Amino acid sequence: MHLVTSQAIVTSPGDVTIRIGTPRGCERIAVAAGHGVSVPVLVIGSTADDACTPSHTQRLFASITHDRKQLHMVQGATHYYTGPDGKAYMSEAVGVVGDFLTAQLETS
């Protein structure tokens, strides 16, 4: 399993390959690793995120070279899903993850 986040690239449970503390450093590492990901990928971004900007999310998604990938942008959400609609944004993201995982289980 590969999990790529703004903070880490995880190649298997409990195995953090790289951790970079700055968003720009994270982006470079994540985008550079994208071509090596061969498993289904879900990339979730937030349109009001000023730490991992929507363009960062788009570049990460584009760097994954296979077609078994999905992009979801949470409209209006910030980096930490804060503000009066934060719970709704988080619920949306969790629902997308659940749907993605269910679809993967159904196709395997």
ZADO-1210 file (C-alpha; in nm, 4 decimals, padded with zeros to 6 digits):
<atoms>
<atom x="00.0000" y="00.0000" z="00.0000" code="MET" pos="1"/>
<atom x="00.1174" y="00.3526" z="-00.0749" code="HIS" pos="2"/>
<atom x="-00.0173" y="00.6495" z="00.1136" code="LEU" pos="3"/>
<atom x="00.1052" y="00.9890" z="00.0056" code="VAL" pos="4"/>
<atom x="00.0148" y="01.2857" z="00.2236" code="THR" pos="5"/>
<atom x="00.1547" y="01.6334" z="00.2651" code="SER" pos="6"/>
<atom x="00.3646" y="01.4999" z="00.5526" code="GLN" pos="7"/>
<atom x="00.4758" y="01.1510" z="00.4582" code="ALA" pos="8"/>
<atom x="00.5067" y="00.8813" z="00.1989" code="ILE" pos="9"/>
<atom x="00.4093" y="00.5479" z="00.3476" code="VAL" pos="10"/>
<atom x="00.4925" y="00.2372" z="00.1483" code="THR" pos="11"/>
<atom x="00.3485" y="-00.0136" z="00.3933" code="SER" pos="12"/>
<atom x="00.1716" y="00.0051" z="00.7294" code="PRO" pos="13"/>
<atom x="00.4148" y="00.1416" z="00.9851" code="GLY" pos="14"/>
<atom x="00.6864" y="00.2201" z="00.7285" code="ASP" pos="15"/>
<atom x="00.7248" y="00.5939" z="00.6830" code="VAL" pos="16"/>
<atom x="00.9713" y="00.6356" z="00.4012" code="THR" pos="17"/>
<atom x="01.0140" y="01.0116" z="00.4138" code="ILE" pos="18"/>
<atom x="00.8921" y="01.2977" z="00.6303" code="ARG" pos="19"/>
<atom x="00.9457" y="01.6558" z="00.5269" code="ILE" pos="20"/>
<atom x="00.8278" y="01.9438" z="00.7437" code="GLY" pos="21"/>
<atom x="00.7605" y="02.2149" z="00.4872" code="THR" pos="22"/>
<atom x="00.4730" y="02.2112" z="00.2399" code="PRO" pos="23"/>
<atom x="00.7015" y="02.2962" z="-00.0538" code="ARG" pos="24"/>
<atom x="00.9428" y="02.0163" z="00.0415" code="GLY" pos="25"/>
<atom x="00.6500" y="01.7789" z="00.0833" code="CYS" pos="26"/>
<atom x="00.5203" y="01.8689" z="-00.2577" code="GLU" pos="27"/>
<atom x="00.8524" y="01.8055" z="-00.4311" code="ARG" pos="28"/>
<atom x="00.8926" y="01.4647" z="-00.2644" code="ILE" pos="29"/>
<atom x="00.5306" y="01.3592" z="-00.3197" code="ALA" pos="30"/>
<atom x="00.5263" y="01.4656" z="-00.6841" code="VAL" pos="31"/>
<atom x="00.8627" y="01.2986" z="-00.7468" code="ALA" pos="32"/>
<atom x="00.7277" y="00.9753" z="-00.5975" code="ALA" pos="33"/>
<atom x="00.4026" y="00.9832" z="-00.7966" code="GLY" pos="34"/>
<atom x="00.5336" y="00.7945" z="-01.0999" code="HIS" pos="35"/>
<atom x="00.6374" y="00.5037" z="-00.8772" code="GLY" pos="36"/>
<atom x="00.2934" y="00.4468" z="-00.7290" code="VAL" pos="37"/>
<atom x="00.1320" y="00.1433" z="-00.8887" code="SER" pos="38"/>
<atom x="-00.1711" y="00.0893" z="-00.6637" code="VAL" pos="39"/>
<atom x="-00.5089" y="00.2670" z="-00.6755" code="PRO" pos="40"/>
<atom x="-00.4822" y="00.6215" z="-00.5418" code="VAL" pos="41"/>
<atom x="-00.7252" y="00.8688" z="-00.3904" code="LEU" pos="42"/>
<atom x="-00.6071" y="01.2284" z="-00.3685" code="VAL" pos="43"/>
<atom x="-00.8188" y="01.4630" z="-00.1576" code="ILE" pos="44"/>
<atom x="-00.7593" y="01.8350" z="-00.1554" code="GLY" pos="45"/>
<atom x="-00.9324" y="02.1417" z="-00.0183" code="SER" pos="46"/>
<atom x="-01.0112" y="02.4437" z="-00.2316" code="THR" pos="47"/>
<atom x="-00.9412" y="02.6951" z="00.0491" code="ALA" pos="48"/>
<atom x="-00.6226" y="02.5240" z="00.1692" code="ASP" pos="49"/>
<atom x="-00.3340" y="02.7693" z="00.1888" code="ASP" pos="50"/>
<atom x="-00.0807" y="02.5137" z="00.3177" code="ALA" pos="51"/>
<atom x="-00.1234" y="02.2429" z="00.0530" code="CYS" pos="52"/>
<atom x="-00.2780" y="02.4562" z="-00.2162" code="THR" pos="53"/>
<atom x="-00.5184" y="02.3268" z="-00.4824" code="PRO" pos="54"/>
<atom x="-00.2378" y="02.3554" z="-00.7386" code="SER" pos="55"/>
<atom x="-00.0214" y="02.1299" z="-00.5175" code="HIS" pos="56"/>
<atom x="-00.3063" y="01.8769" z="-00.5090" code="THR" pos="57"/>
<atom x="-00.3411" y="01.8936" z="-00.8884" code="GLN" pos="58"/>
<atom x="00.0336" y="01.8419" z="-00.9410" code="ARG" pos="59"/>
<atom x="00.0350" y="01.5436" z="-00.7059" code="LEU" pos="60"/>
<atom x="-00.2610" y="01.3899" z="-00.8876" code="PHE" pos="61"/>
<atom x="-00.1033" y="01.4533" z="-01.2282" code="ALA" pos="62"/>
<atom x="00.2241" y="01.2921" z="-01.1186" code="SER" pos="63"/>
<atom x="00.0543" y="00.9543" z="-01.0743" code="ILE" pos="64"/>
<atom x="00.0973" y="00.7968" z="-01.4139" code="THR" pos="65"/>
<atom x="-00.1646" y="00.5213" z="-01.4084" code="HIS" pos="66"/>
<atom x="-00.5423" y="00.5519" z="-01.4527" code="ASP" pos="67"/>
<atom x="-00.6488" y="00.3930" z="-01.1238" code="ARG" pos="68"/>
<atom x="-00.6597" y="00.7280" z="-00.9523" code="LYS" pos="69"/>
<atom x="-00.9325" y="00.9567" z="-00.8251" code="GLN" pos="70"/>
<atom x="-00.9245" y="01.3234" z="-00.7297" code="LEU" pos="71"/>
<atom x="-01.1717" y="01.4882" z="-00.4949" code="HIS" pos="72"/>
<atom x="-01.1638" y="01.8544" z="-00.3960" code="MET" pos="73"/>
<atom x="-01.3589" y="01.9556" z="-00.0859" code="VAL" pos="74"/>
<atom x="-01.5121" y="02.2883" z="-00.1886" code="GLN" pos="75"/>
<atom x="-01.4471" y="02.5651" z="00.0659" code="GLY" pos="76"/>
<atom x="-01.2477" y="02.3526" z="00.3107" code="ALA" pos="77"/>
<atom x="-00.9257" y="02.4774" z="00.4696" code="THR" pos="78"/>
<atom x="-00.6174" y="02.2720" z="00.5540" code="HIS" pos="79"/>
<atom x="-00.7504" y="02.1697" z="00.8950" code="TYR" pos="80"/>
<atom x="-01.1231" y="02.1627" z="00.8103" code="TYR" pos="81"/>
<atom x="-01.1835" y="02.4528" z="01.0485" code="THR" pos="82"/>
<atom x="-01.4583" y="02.7126" z="01.0638" code="GLY" pos="83"/>
<atom x="-01.8332" y="02.6815" z="01.0955" code="PRO" pos="84"/>
<atom x="-01.8556" y="02.4191" z="00.8198" code="ASP" pos="85"/>
<atom x="-01.5491" y="02.2224" z="00.9303" code="GLY" pos="86"/>
<atom x="-01.7437" y="01.9168" z="01.0451" code="LYS" pos="87"/>
<atom x="-01.9346" y="01.9028" z="00.7179" code="ALA" pos="88"/>
<atom x="-01.6090" y="01.9245" z="00.5205" code="TYR" pos="89"/>
<atom x="-01.4544" y="01.6470" z="00.7290" code="MET" pos="90"/>
<atom x="-01.7659" y="01.4349" z="00.6872" code="SER" pos="91"/>
<atom x="-01.7447" y="01.4814" z="00.3109" code="GLU" pos="92"/>
<atom x="-01.3773" y="01.3778" z="00.3043" code="ALA" pos="93"/>
<atom x="-01.4408" y="01.0736" z="00.5259" code="VAL" pos="94"/>
<atom x="-01.7311" y="00.9713" z="00.3017" code="GLY" pos="95"/>
<atom x="-01.5119" y="00.9957" z="-00.0072" code="VAL" pos="96"/>
<atom x="-01.2452" y="00.7794" z="00.1582" code="VAL" pos="97"/>
<atom x="-01.5068" y="00.5225" z="00.2603" code="GLY" pos="98"/>
<atom x="-01.6528" y="00.5100" z="-00.0905" code="ASP" pos="99"/>
<atom x="-01.3069" y="00.4752" z="-00.2441" code="PHE" pos="100"/>
<atom x="-01.2105" y="00.1898" z="-00.0113" code="LEU" pos="101"/>
<atom x="-01.5417" y="00.0129" z="-00.0694" code="THR" pos="102"/>
<atom x="-01.4921" y="00.0376" z="-00.4461" code="ALA" pos="103"/>
<atom x="-01.1404" y="-00.1052" z="-00.4135" code="GLN" pos="104"/>
<atom x="-01.2671" y="-00.4003" z="-00.2110" code="LEU" pos="105"/>
<atom x="-01.5406" y="-00.4675" z="-00.4666" code="GLU" pos="106"/>
<atom x="-01.2930" y="-00.4744" z="-00.7564" code="THR" pos="107"/>
<atom x="-01.0277" y="-00.6888" z="-00.5888" code="SER" pos="108"/>
</atoms>
